[in-house]
């Protein structure tokens, strides 16, 4: 794309935390009216780069230029005044405040600059997001994830920005909600607002973006328009395999097609994916085919009379365990010998004998 003039220019940016350097000379450009995305593996420094551009984390060296003005040393509030807005990771709405109060906070610098514009800006955002208008007095913490994402984008729009930084917009959202967020962001971009998005959902980013920057270890290692991307190189850098190629093709065709809806684009991507990845036989099917082949061979050998191969010798039966020898019966107890009668007393015997002799 690159038809507009450069709106955001980041040059040789270095930043980090304590002794740890995260950004090692980061350089890229975002043009006016563009939808650009920064992709990369976990730990590449994507979210940190947005925080440095937004003024949340200070830059150690390098320059950040927004619409021709050097904002490197400005605070976050001053950058918002220059036309920068930030949708942070996790949406970060104020849960105890109402929807309208959250939106009012987004217009903090606008109200200070031109107080009369606030009502018109609020009406414009609520018209864009009618669901927020219906629940404007409801606490933000009671909203669903998709509604909070809607509120975070609406809050960013309240400052009337030139550029919106969007950090991990799809994180934690259901596929149906992501589809709605796709429409919201694309609609905002078409209204003339430039968007720079950090995203882990590669398919989502490729579908919606004009320009992609791929980041590794705090540096941009590859970038280009979505239609012109080398899909093999993108797949290798992001470590997502061959499936990514079909998504690049689908994204390119979707952007060139007129009146293409997200649902149709999704179906086209699925069809391309199916063509790109050959089906592998499942283990169950493979086992079934082996059985069929074996039975066919057996049938053929019966018909032709060819001797069958000897079946493998049956496994030897396990020798039964020897029965334990029966316990020996306990020998019967020997009866105690009868006690001998006590011998008569000698005196008695003598008397009997002597009596006999007398007879």
C-alpha positions as CSV (number, residue, x, y, z in Angstrom):
1,X,0.0,0.0,0.0
2,X,2.3,2.8,1.3
3,X,0.3,5.5,-0.5
4,X,0.1,8.0,2.4
5,X,2.9,10.0,3.9
6,X,4.8,8.6,6.8
7,X,2.8,9.2,10.0
8,X,4.9,7.2,12.6
9,X,8.6,6.8,12.2
10,X,10.7,4.7,14.7
11,X,14.4,4.8,14.3
12,X,17.1,2.8,16.1
13,X,15.0,2.5,19.2
14,X,16.6,0.9,22.3
15,X,14.7,0.2,25.5
16,X,14.3,-2.3,28.3
17,X,14.0,-2.9,32.0
18,X,16.9,-2.5,34.4
19,X,19.9,-4.3,33.0
20,X,17.8,-6.2,30.4
21,X,17.7,-4.7,26.9
22,X,14.5,-5.6,25.0
23,X,14.6,-3.4,21.9
24,X,17.9,-3.6,20.0
25,X,17.7,-0.8,17.4
26,X,14.1,-1.1,16.4
27,X,13.3,0.6,13.1
28,X,10.0,0.7,11.1
29,X,7.5,3.2,9.5
30,X,3.7,3.4,9.5
31,X,2.1,5.4,6.7
32,X,-1.1,7.5,7.1
33,X,-4.3,5.6,6.7
34,X,-2.5,2.3,6.9
35,X,-3.4,-0.8,9.0
36,X,-0.1,-2.2,10.1
37,X,0.7,-5.2,12.3
38,X,3.7,-6.3,14.2
39,X,4.0,-10.1,14.5
40,X,6.5,-12.3,16.3
41,X,7.1,-15.1,18.8
42,X,6.6,-14.6,22.5
43,X,9.4,-12.5,24.0
44,X,10.3,-10.8,20.8
45,X,9.5,-7.4,22.3
46,X,6.2,-6.5,20.5
47,X,4.2,-5.2,23.4
48,X,7.2,-3.4,24.8
49,X,7.6,-1.6,21.5
50,X,4.0,-0.3,21.7
51,X,4.6,0.9,25.3
52,X,7.7,2.8,24.3
53,X,5.8,4.4,21.4
54,X,2.9,5.2,23.7
55,X,5.2,6.8,26.3
56,X,4.5,4.2,29.0
57,X,8.1,2.9,29.0
58,X,10.9,5.4,28.3
59,X,13.3,5.0,25.3
60,X,17.0,4.6,26.1
61,X,18.0,5.9,22.7
62,X,16.7,6.4,19.2
63,X,13.9,8.6,17.9
64,X,10.1,8.4,17.6
65,X,8.4,10.8,15.2
66,X,4.6,11.3,15.0
67,X,3.3,13.4,12.1
68,X,6.6,15.2,11.8
69,X,7.0,16.0,15.5
70,X,9.7,14.3,17.7
71,X,7.8,12.8,20.6
72,X,10.7,10.7,22.0
73,X,11.0,12.7,25.2
74,X,7.3,13.5,25.6
75,X,5.1,12.0,28.4
76,X,2.1,9.8,27.6
77,X,-0.4,12.7,28.0
78,X,1.5,15.0,25.6
79,X,1.6,12.2,23.0
80,X,-2.2,11.8,23.3
81,X,-2.5,15.6,22.6
82,X,-0.4,15.0,19.4
83,X,-2.9,12.5,18.1
84,X,-1.8,9.1,19.7
85,X,-4.2,6.7,21.5
86,X,-3.5,3.3,23.1
87,X,-5.7,0.2,23.5
88,X,-3.6,-1.7,26.0
89,X,-3.3,-5.5,26.3
90,X,-6.2,-6.9,28.4
91,X,-8.4,-3.9,27.5
92,X,-7.8,-2.3,31.0
93,X,-11.2,-0.7,31.4
94,X,-12.1,0.8,34.8
95,X,-14.5,-1.9,36.2
96,X,-16.2,0.2,38.9
97,X,-16.9,3.2,36.6
98,X,-19.8,3.2,34.1
99,X,-19.4,3.0,30.4
100,X,-19.9,6.7,29.9
101,X,-17.4,7.5,32.7
102,X,-14.8,5.3,30.9
103,X,-15.5,7.1,27.7
104,X,-15.2,10.5,29.4
105,X,-11.8,9.6,30.7
106,X,-10.7,8.9,27.1
107,X,-11.7,12.4,26.2
108,X,-9.6,14.0,29.0
109,X,-7.2,15.9,26.7
110,X,-9.9,16.7,24.2
111,X,-12.0,18.4,26.9
112,X,-9.1,20.4,28.1
113,X,-8.3,21.4,24.5
114,X,-11.8,22.1,23.2
115,X,-14.5,21.5,25.7
116,X,-17.3,22.1,23.2
117,X,-16.3,19.1,21.1
118,X,-16.9,16.5,23.8
119,X,-20.7,16.1,23.4
120,X,-20.3,15.6,19.6
121,X,-17.5,13.1,20.1
122,X,-19.4,11.1,22.6
123,X,-22.5,11.0,20.4
124,X,-20.2,9.8,17.5
125,X,-18.7,7.0,19.5
126,X,-22.1,5.8,20.9
127,X,-23.5,5.9,17.4
128,X,-20.6,3.7,16.2
129,X,-21.2,1.3,19.1
130,X,-24.9,1.3,19.8
131,X,-24.6,-1.5,22.4
132,X,-22.5,0.9,24.6
133,X,-25.2,3.6,24.2
134,X,-27.9,1.2,25.4
135,X,-25.8,0.4,28.6
136,X,-24.1,3.7,29.2
137,X,-25.0,3.7,32.9
138,X,-23.8,0.1,33.4
139,X,-20.5,-0.7,35.3
140,X,-17.7,-1.6,32.9
141,X,-16.7,-4.6,35.0
142,X,-20.1,-6.3,34.3
143,X,-19.5,-6.3,30.5
144,X,-18.5,-9.4,28.5
145,X,-15.0,-9.6,27.0
146,X,-16.2,-8.5,23.6
147,X,-18.1,-5.6,25.0
148,X,-15.0,-4.5,27.0
149,X,-12.9,-4.7,23.8
150,X,-15.6,-2.4,22.2
151,X,-15.4,0.0,25.1
152,X,-11.5,0.1,25.0
153,X,-11.6,1.0,21.3
154,X,-14.3,3.6,21.9
155,X,-12.4,5.1,24.7
156,X,-9.3,5.5,22.4
157,X,-11.5,7.1,19.8
158,X,-12.8,9.7,22.3
159,X,-9.5,11.7,22.0
160,X,-10.0,12.1,18.2
161,X,-6.6,10.3,17.4
162,X,-4.6,10.1,14.2
163,X,-3.0,6.8,15.2
164,X,-4.3,4.1,17.5
165,X,-1.9,1.5,19.1
166,X,-3.8,-1.8,19.6
167,X,-2.1,-4.4,21.8
168,X,-3.3,-8.1,21.6
169,X,-6.9,-7.2,20.7
170,X,-8.1,-10.8,20.3
171,X,-6.5,-12.2,23.5
172,X,-9.1,-14.3,25.5
173,X,-12.0,-13.7,23.1
174,X,-14.2,-16.3,21.5
175,X,-14.1,-16.8,17.7
176,X,-17.5,-15.2,17.2
177,X,-16.5,-12.1,19.2
178,X,-13.2,-11.9,17.3
179,X,-15.2,-11.7,14.1
180,X,-17.1,-8.7,15.5
181,X,-13.9,-7.1,16.6
182,X,-12.5,-7.6,13.0
183,X,-15.4,-5.5,11.7
184,X,-15.0,-2.8,14.4
185,X,-11.3,-2.3,13.7
186,X,-11.6,-2.4,9.9
187,X,-14.5,0.1,10.1
188,X,-12.4,2.5,12.3
189,X,-9.5,2.2,9.8
190,X,-11.7,2.9,6.9
191,X,-12.9,6.1,8.6
192,X,-9.4,7.5,8.2
193,X,-7.7,6.4,11.5
194,X,-4.3,4.8,11.2
195,X,-3.9,1.6,13.3
196,X,-0.7,-0.1,14.5
197,X,-1.5,-3.5,16.0
198,X,0.5,-6.1,17.9
199,X,-1.1,-9.5,17.5
200,X,-0.5,-13.2,18.3
201,X,-3.4,-14.4,16.1
202,X,-1.5,-14.6,12.8
203,X,-4.6,-15.4,10.7
204,X,-6.5,-12.4,12.1
205,X,-3.6,-10.0,11.5
206,X,-3.0,-11.2,7.9
207,X,-6.7,-10.8,7.1
208,X,-7.0,-7.2,8.4
209,X,-3.6,-5.7,7.8
210,X,-2.1,-3.8,4.8
211,X,1.5,-4.0,6.1
212,X,3.2,-6.6,8.3
213,X,6.4,-6.2,10.3
214,X,7.9,-9.4,11.7
215,X,9.9,-9.0,14.9
216,X,12.7,-11.1,16.5
217,X,14.7,-10.3,19.5
218,X,13.8,-6.6,19.6
219,X,14.4,-6.0,15.8
220,X,12.3,-6.0,12.6
221,X,13.7,-8.8,10.5
222,X,11.2,-8.9,7.7
223,X,8.3,-6.7,6.5
224,X,6.1,-6.0,3.5
225,X,2.6,-5.7,2.1
226,X,0.4,-8.7,2.9
227,X,-0.1,-9.5,-0.8
228,X,3.6,-9.6,-1.5
229,X,4.8,-11.6,1.5
230,X,7.0,-14.6,1.0
231,X,4.8,-17.1,2.8
232,X,7.6,-19.7,3.4
233,X,9.8,-17.1,5.0
234,X,6.9,-15.8,7.1
235,X,6.1,-19.4,8.2
236,X,9.7,-20.0,9.1
237,X,10.1,-16.8,11.1
238,X,6.9,-17.3,13.1
239,X,7.4,-21.1,13.5
240,X,3.8,-21.9,12.4
241,X,4.5,-24.4,9.6
242,X,3.0,-24.9,6.2
243,X,-0.6,-24.0,7.2
244,X,0.3,-20.3,7.2
245,X,0.8,-20.3,3.5
246,X,-2.9,-20.9,2.9
247,X,-3.7,-18.0,5.3
248,X,-1.4,-15.6,3.4
249,X,-3.0,-16.6,0.1
250,X,-6.5,-16.3,1.6
251,X,-5.7,-12.9,3.1
252,X,-4.3,-11.6,-0.2
253,X,-7.3,-12.8,-2.2
254,X,-9.7,-11.4,0.4
255,X,-8.1,-7.9,0.2
256,X,-8.2,-7.9,-3.5
257,X,-11.8,-9.2,-3.7
258,X,-14.6,-6.6,-3.7
259,X,-17.4,-7.0,-1.3
260,X,-15.9,-10.1,0.4
261,X,-17.3,-10.8,3.8
262,X,-15.3,-12.1,6.7
263,X,-17.4,-15.3,6.7
264,X,-16.7,-16.0,3.1
265,X,-13.0,-15.3,3.6
266,X,-12.9,-17.7,6.5
267,X,-14.5,-20.5,4.4
268,X,-12.0,-19.8,1.5
269,X,-9.1,-20.1,4.0
270,X,-10.4,-23.4,5.2
271,X,-10.8,-24.8,1.7
272,X,-7.3,-23.7,0.8
273,X,-6.0,-25.3,4.0
274,X,-7.6,-28.6,3.1
275,X,-6.0,-28.6,-0.4
276,X,-2.6,-27.6,1.0
277,X,-2.4,-30.4,3.6
278,X,-2.8,-34.0,2.3
279,X,-4.8,-36.3,4.5
280,X,-2.8,-38.9,6.3
281,X,-4.3,-42.3,6.9
282,X,-5.3,-42.6,10.5
283,X,-3.9,-45.5,12.6
284,X,-7.4,-47.2,12.6
285,X,-7.7,-47.1,8.8
286,X,-4.1,-48.4,8.4
287,X,-4.9,-51.3,10.7
288,X,-8.1,-52.1,8.9
289,X,-6.3,-52.1,5.5
290,X,-3.6,-54.5,6.9
291,X,-6.3,-56.9,8.1
292,X,-8.0,-56.8,4.7
293,X,-4.8,-57.5,2.9
294,X,-4.1,-60.5,5.2
295,X,-7.5,-62.0,4.6
296,X,-7.1,-61.6,0.9
297,X,-3.8,-63.4,0.9
298,X,-5.3,-66.2,3.0
299,X,-8.2,-66.6,0.5
300,X,-5.8,-66.7,-2.5
301,X,-3.7,-69.4,-0.9
302,X,-6.8,-71.6,-0.4
303,X,-7.9,-71.2,-4.0
304,X,-4.5,-71.8,-5.6
305,X,-3.5,-74.6,-3.3
306,X,-0.3,-73.0,-2.4
307,X,0.9,-74.3,0.9
308,X,0.5,-71.9,3.7
309,X,3.4,-70.8,5.7
310,X,3.7,-72.6,8.9
311,X,2.1,-70.7,11.6
312,X,4.4,-69.6,14.2
313,X,4.8,-72.2,16.9
314,X,2.4,-71.6,19.7
315,X,3.8,-70.1,22.7
316,X,4.8,-72.7,25.3
317,X,2.3,-73.0,28.0
318,X,3.6,-71.8,31.3
319,X,4.4,-74.8,33.4
320,X,1.9,-75.0,36.2
321,X,3.3,-74.3,39.6
322,X,3.9,-77.4,41.7
323,X,1.3,-77.9,44.3
324,X,2.6,-77.3,47.7
325,X,3.2,-80.6,49.6
326,X,0.4,-81.3,52.0
327,X,1.4,-80.5,55.5
328,X,2.3,-83.6,57.5
329,X,-0.3,-84.7,60.0
330,X,0.8,-84.2,63.5
331,X,1.7,-87.5,65.1
332,X,-1.0,-88.6,67.4
333,X,-0.2,-87.9,71.0
334,X,1.1,-91.0,72.8
335,X,-1.2,-91.8,75.6
336,X,0.4,-91.6,78.9
337,X,1.2,-95.0,80.5
338,X,-1.3,-95.8,83.3
339,X,0.1,-95.1,86.6
340,X,1.3,-98.1,88.5
341,X,-0.7,-99.0,91.5
342,X,0.9,-98.0,94.6
343,X,2.6,-101.0,96.3
344,X,0.9,-102.0,99.5
345,X,2.5,-101.0,102.6
346,X,5.0,-103.5,104.0
347,X,3.2,-103.7,107.3
348,X,0.0,-104.9,105.7
349,X,1.7,-107.6,103.6
350,X,3.5,-109.0,106.6
351,X,0.3,-109.2,108.6
352,X,-1.4,-111.1,105.8
353,X,1.5,-113.5,105.4
354,X,1.9,-114.1,108.9
355,X,-1.8,-114.7,109.2
356,X,-1.6,-117.3,106.5
357,X,1.2,-119.0,108.0
358,X,-0.7,-119.2,111.2
359,X,-3.5,-121.0,109.4
